[in-house]
Every structure is written in C-alpha cells, then in structure tokens.
Amino acid sequence: QYLFSMNNEDFINRARKSVKERWTVDTIIKKLIEMLDQSSKAENILFKAVYDLFFLYYPEAGTKLEEKDKFMEIMEGFSNRNSIKDNLDLSEDSMGYDLDKEDIEIIKNGVKEIMNMRSFKESIERRINEIIKEKYPNTYTVLGGVITARLISIAGSIQKLAIMPSSKIQILGTENTVFLRGKKTPKYGVIFKTKLVQSVDDNVKGKTAKIVAGYASLAIKTDVFSKEDKSKDLLRKLEEEVKRARGNGKSDR
C-alpha cells in the first residue's frame, strides 16, 4: 500500500511538471489577445445599448453622434440635453422622449463604463507591448506589439511562425471566406493594420504588405533562432524598401 502510494504521488508530480512545462510566454500572449478582443466586443455591445437609449432621448443629437469616438467626446460631460446642445449647435427642444432622471443616470453610468473598458483595453495593450518588446524585440520593431501578438495567437506560437514562409504570414488573419471559389487570394491579413502598410497609398498597399511580411519573417526567425537584437538594422532596411515602393507608386493590381 505504501509503495503504491509513493508511485501514485510520483506520477502526479510528473504529470504536474509536464503540464507546467507546456506553458510558455506565448500562452500568456494568446490569453491577453483573447481578453483584448472580448473587451472590444463588450464595449461595442454596451455602446450600442447606451447610444440607442440616448437616441430615444435626444434623436437630433444622436444623428450627429453615430461615430463612437465623437459620441464619447461629447457625452463625457453629459447630464441632460442642455449640457451638450451648444457643442452640437442644437436646440434643447427635442422630439425625443423625456426620460426620467433615473434613465438619464443609466446613460451617464453607461458612458462611464465604456470609458472604463477603454482604459482596461489600453492596460492590456500596454502589457502586450511590454512582453513582445522584451521577448521578441526584432518582431516588435517590425510589426509592433499587438500585431505580433495576434500573429502568435493565430499561428499558435512564435516557433510556428518562424517556420512559415513570408507569403503565409502575409495573409494570416484573413477570413476564410476569401478562399471561396471565384475569390482572389488575399494580399494581406493582420499585417494590413501595421503602421507602414497604413501609411502608404492604396495602390502600393499590397506591395508594402509583402515587404513587411518578408521582414517580419526575418525578424521572427532572428528572435527564435539567433536571439540577437538586430531591430535597428531591420527597421532601417524595411523603411528604405517601403520608401522605394512608395516612390515607384506602381499599382498592386
């Protein structure tokens, strides 16, 4: 009985060690990206609900505040129609429903909760950037923290990214529907959101995405295999190549 107990305890300890060793920093990165995405969804759902109630109260203002950032900017000081009418050049008289003060308080609290969610998302992004910059400095410099984290989350790990061709990295994150019969192969996925791709004209976005993917692939391999910090050199060469592509200005199509 004692021998069986010892063997059983040893088995449990080995199992625990095996499970623990499977956790890596990429596990944390994937969980943080998931949390960021879920927070964004929750924010959008709450925004729609708060906006709809506000529109019922002040439709004239609602038509001018459909864009979320504008809504949040104006509503930060909201207490009633009079508190925001001048900012929107509107009359306090409205065809909207005159809500009770308790309903208005719900709108105000909803706005505060959206602001809290935004602050929470910013804290998640800061943490993602800290981790990526520390663990994968070359990839961080080429792609930024959140884009790198998204690629890791999609691929499963930085090691899996390291063995992918750049053409595959370029389209990671594209919806599966683009591969339906009759559709063209996409030029870019998550990488489309990088600052360099966003900074160029539409006619060279595809070419720029291809360039960024190439340097991203090199940066990932450097972080995984050599672990040398070559970020400055990579960024310099990347920016030079993008500058040439921008200057040529030839269409991607």
GIBELWO-V386407 format. One record per residue. N is the residue number from 1. RES is the residue in one small letter. PSI is psi in radians with two decimals (* if undefined). NEAR is the number of other C-alpha atoms within 12 Angstrom. D_FIRST is the distance of its C-alpha to the first C-alpha in Angstrom with 1 decimal. Layout:
n & res & psi & near & d_first
N & RES & PSI & NEAR & D_FIRST
N & RES & PSI & NEAR & D_FIRST
This chain:
n & res & psi & near & d_first
1 & q & -0.73 & 7 & 0.0
2 & y & -0.73 & 8 & 3.8
3 & l & -0.75 & 9 & 5.5
4 & f & -0.71 & 10 & 5.1
5 & s & -0.74 & 11 & 6.2
6 & m & -0.76 & 12 & 8.7
7 & n & -0.69 & 13 & 10.0
8 & n & -0.74 & 14 & 10.5
9 & e & -0.71 & 14 & 12.3
10 & d & -0.71 & 14 & 14.3
11 & f & -0.77 & 14 & 15.3
12 & i & -0.75 & 14 & 16.5
13 & n & -0.71 & 14 & 18.4
14 & r & -0.70 & 14 & 20.0
15 & a & -0.74 & 14 & 21.0
16 & r & -0.75 & 14 & 22.6
17 & k & -0.72 & 13 & 24.4
18 & s & -0.76 & 12 & 25.7
19 & v & -0.79 & 12 & 27.0
20 & k & -0.67 & 13 & 28.6
21 & e & -0.31 & 12 & 30.3
22 & r & -0.35 & 14 & 32.0
23 & w & 2.34 & 16 & 33.9
24 & t & 3.08 & 19 & 37.3
25 & v & -0.48 & 26 & 40.5
26 & d & -0.51 & 30 & 41.8
27 & t & -0.77 & 24 & 39.2
28 & i & -0.75 & 23 & 40.8
29 & i & -0.79 & 38 & 44.2
30 & k & -0.69 & 31 & 43.6
31 & k & -0.66 & 24 & 42.3
32 & l & -0.70 & 33 & 45.4
33 & i & -0.73 & 32 & 47.7
34 & e & -0.74 & 24 & 46.1
35 & m & -0.70 & 25 & 46.6
36 & l & -0.77 & 29 & 50.2
37 & d & -0.72 & 25 & 51.0
38 & q & -0.63 & 18 & 49.6
39 & s & -0.68 & 27 & 51.5
40 & s & -0.73 & 25 & 54.7
41 & k & -0.78 & 18 & 54.2
42 & a & -0.69 & 21 & 53.7
43 & e & -0.76 & 29 & 56.8
44 & n & -0.70 & 24 & 58.9
45 & i & -0.79 & 19 & 57.9
46 & l & -0.71 & 27 & 58.7
47 & f & -0.80 & 34 & 62.0
48 & k & -0.73 & 24 & 63.2
49 & a & -0.76 & 19 & 62.5
50 & v & -0.75 & 33 & 64.2
51 & y & -0.76 & 35 & 67.1
52 & d & -0.71 & 23 & 67.7
53 & l & -0.70 & 27 & 68.0
54 & f & -0.70 & 37 & 70.2
55 & f & -0.67 & 29 & 72.4
56 & l & -0.63 & 23 & 72.9
57 & y & -0.72 & 29 & 74.2
58 & y & 1.23 & 34 & 76.3
59 & p & -0.55 & 26 & 76.8
60 & e & -0.67 & 25 & 79.6
61 & a & -0.66 & 37 & 77.2
62 & g & -0.65 & 32 & 74.4
63 & t & -0.37 & 20 & 76.4
64 & k & -0.09 & 23 & 76.8
65 & l & 0.59 & 27 & 73.2
66 & e & -0.49 & 22 & 71.3
67 & e & 2.27 & 17 & 70.0
68 & k & -0.81 & 25 & 66.8
69 & d & -0.69 & 18 & 67.7
70 & k & -0.73 & 18 & 71.2
71 & f & -0.83 & 30 & 69.8
72 & m & -0.62 & 29 & 67.5
73 & e & -0.81 & 20 & 70.3
74 & i & -0.69 & 27 & 72.7
75 & m & -0.11 & 35 & 70.2
76 & e & -0.57 & 23 & 68.9
77 & g & 0.37 & 20 & 71.7
78 & f & 2.36 & 28 & 71.9
79 & s & -0.48 & 25 & 72.7
80 & n & -3.10 & 29 & 75.2
81 & r & -0.72 & 34 & 77.8
82 & n & -0.51 & 20 & 80.1
83 & s & -0.32 & 20 & 77.6
84 & i & -0.12 & 27 & 77.5
85 & k & -0.68 & 25 & 80.8
86 & d & -0.63 & 15 & 82.7
87 & n & -0.44 & 22 & 80.1
88 & l & 0.08 & 23 & 80.6
89 & d & 0.92 & 14 & 84.3
90 & l & 2.87 & 20 & 83.9
91 & s & 2.65 & 18 & 85.3
92 & e & -0.44 & 22 & 83.3
93 & d & 2.32 & 17 & 84.7
94 & s & 2.65 & 21 & 82.3
95 & m & 0.03 & 17 & 82.0
96 & g & 2.94 & 19 & 78.3
97 & y & 2.35 & 18 & 76.6
98 & d & 1.71 & 21 & 76.9
99 & l & 2.67 & 22 & 73.3
100 & d & 2.81 & 14 & 72.4
101 & k & -0.52 & 14 & 71.3
102 & e & -0.64 & 13 & 67.7
103 & d & -0.69 & 20 & 67.7
104 & i & -0.64 & 27 & 69.3
105 & e & -0.62 & 19 & 66.5
106 & i & -0.72 & 22 & 64.0
107 & i & -0.83 & 35 & 65.8
108 & k & -0.79 & 27 & 65.8
109 & n & -0.59 & 22 & 62.1
110 & g & -0.72 & 30 & 61.4
111 & v & -0.74 & 35 & 63.4
112 & k & -0.70 & 24 & 61.4
113 & e & -0.66 & 24 & 58.1
114 & i & -0.73 & 34 & 59.4
115 & m & -0.68 & 27 & 60.3
116 & n & -0.70 & 20 & 56.8
117 & m & -0.70 & 27 & 55.3
118 & r & -0.72 & 27 & 57.6
119 & s & -0.71 & 18 & 56.6
120 & f & -0.77 & 23 & 52.9
121 & k & -0.70 & 27 & 53.6
122 & e & -0.67 & 21 & 55.5
123 & s & -0.63 & 19 & 52.5
124 & i & -0.79 & 30 & 50.3
125 & e & -0.70 & 31 & 52.9
126 & r & -0.76 & 22 & 53.2
127 & r & -0.72 & 24 & 49.5
128 & i & -0.82 & 36 & 49.6
129 & n & -0.70 & 29 & 52.6
130 & e & -0.81 & 23 & 50.9
131 & i & -0.84 & 28 & 47.8
132 & i & -0.74 & 36 & 49.9
133 & k & -0.67 & 27 & 52.4
134 & e & -0.79 & 19 & 49.8
135 & k & -0.61 & 28 & 47.5
136 & y & 1.18 & 41 & 50.2
137 & p & -0.61 & 32 & 53.6
138 & n & -0.79 & 37 & 55.6
139 & t & -0.64 & 46 & 54.6
140 & y & -0.75 & 38 & 55.2
141 & t & -0.66 & 37 & 58.7
142 & v & -0.74 & 42 & 59.6
143 & l & -0.37 & 44 & 58.1
144 & g & 2.87 & 34 & 57.2
145 & g & -0.87 & 35 & 53.8
146 & v & -0.71 & 38 & 53.6
147 & i & -0.76 & 37 & 54.9
148 & t & -0.79 & 47 & 52.4
149 & a & -0.69 & 46 & 49.6
150 & r & -0.73 & 40 & 50.7
151 & l & -0.73 & 44 & 50.8
152 & i & -0.73 & 40 & 47.3
153 & s & -0.72 & 30 & 46.2
154 & i & -0.80 & 29 & 48.0
155 & a & -0.55 & 26 & 46.9
156 & g & -0.54 & 24 & 43.3
157 & s & 2.84 & 27 & 43.4
158 & i & -0.54 & 36 & 46.0
159 & q & -0.68 & 23 & 44.8
160 & k & -0.63 & 21 & 45.7
161 & l & -0.65 & 36 & 49.0
162 & a & -0.45 & 31 & 49.6
163 & i & 0.07 & 20 & 49.6
164 & m & 2.54 & 26 & 51.9
165 & p & 2.72 & 21 & 55.6
166 & s & -0.52 & 27 & 57.8
167 & s & -0.55 & 27 & 59.3
168 & k & -0.75 & 30 & 56.0
169 & i & -0.65 & 41 & 55.4
170 & q & -0.56 & 38 & 58.9
171 & i & 0.09 & 32 & 58.2
172 & l & 2.32 & 34 & 54.6
173 & g & -0.12 & 27 & 54.6
174 & t & 2.44 & 23 & 57.4
175 & e & 2.52 & 16 & 56.9
176 & n & -0.44 & 15 & 56.1
177 & t & -0.38 & 13 & 59.3
178 & v & -0.22 & 18 & 61.5
179 & f & 0.08 & 14 & 60.3
180 & l & 2.71 & 11 & 61.7
181 & r & 2.34 & 9 & 64.4
182 & g & -0.19 & 8 & 67.7
183 & k & 2.58 & 12 & 66.2
184 & k & 2.66 & 13 & 66.7
185 & t & 2.31 & 21 & 63.8
186 & p & 2.66 & 29 & 63.4
187 & k & -0.44 & 33 & 64.5
188 & y & 2.69 & 33 & 62.0
189 & g & -2.01 & 31 & 59.0
190 & v & -0.59 & 34 & 57.4
191 & i & -0.39 & 44 & 59.5
192 & f & -0.50 & 34 & 62.5
193 & k & -0.02 & 31 & 61.7
194 & t & 2.68 & 33 & 61.9
195 & k & -0.70 & 23 & 64.8
196 & l & -0.75 & 35 & 66.6
197 & v & -0.71 & 35 & 66.6
198 & q & -0.39 & 22 & 67.8
199 & s & -0.23 & 19 & 70.5
200 & v & 2.88 & 28 & 72.4
201 & d & 2.74 & 23 & 74.8
202 & d & -0.60 & 21 & 73.6
203 & n & -0.19 & 21 & 75.3
204 & v & 0.23 & 29 & 73.1
205 & k & -0.75 & 35 & 69.8
206 & g & -0.78 & 35 & 68.4
207 & k & -0.72 & 34 & 69.4
208 & t & -0.69 & 43 & 68.1
209 & a & -0.69 & 45 & 64.7
210 & k & -0.72 & 34 & 64.6
211 & i & -0.83 & 39 & 65.4
212 & v & -0.73 & 48 & 62.8
213 & a & -0.67 & 44 & 60.1
214 & g & -0.80 & 32 & 61.0
215 & y & -0.56 & 40 & 60.7
216 & a & -0.76 & 44 & 57.5
217 & s & -0.77 & 38 & 56.0
218 & l & -0.73 & 38 & 57.1
219 & a & -0.75 & 39 & 55.8
220 & i & -0.82 & 45 & 52.3
221 & k & -0.67 & 29 & 52.1
222 & t & -0.76 & 29 & 53.2
223 & d & -0.62 & 30 & 50.6
224 & v & -0.76 & 24 & 47.8
225 & f & -0.88 & 19 & 48.7
226 & s & -0.47 & 15 & 51.0
227 & k & 0.39 & 19 & 50.2
228 & e & 2.58 & 21 & 53.8
229 & d & 1.72 & 26 & 55.8
230 & k & 0.43 & 25 & 58.9
231 & s & -0.72 & 29 & 59.5
232 & k & -0.77 & 18 & 63.0
233 & d & -0.72 & 18 & 64.2
234 & l & -0.78 & 30 & 62.6
235 & l & -0.71 & 29 & 64.1
236 & r & -0.84 & 17 & 67.5
237 & k & -0.68 & 22 & 67.6
238 & l & -0.84 & 32 & 66.3
239 & e & -0.64 & 26 & 69.0
240 & e & -0.75 & 19 & 71.7
241 & e & -0.69 & 23 & 70.8
242 & v & -0.67 & 33 & 70.6
243 & k & -0.71 & 24 & 74.0
244 & r & -0.72 & 18 & 75.5
245 & a & -0.70 & 29 & 74.2
246 & r & -0.66 & 28 & 75.6
247 & g & -0.66 & 16 & 78.9
248 & n & -0.68 & 17 & 79.2
249 & g & 0.45 & 20 & 78.6
250 & k & 2.53 & 18 & 78.3
251 & s & 2.58 & 17 & 76.9
252 & d & -0.37 & 20 & 73.3
253 & r & * & 13 & 74.6
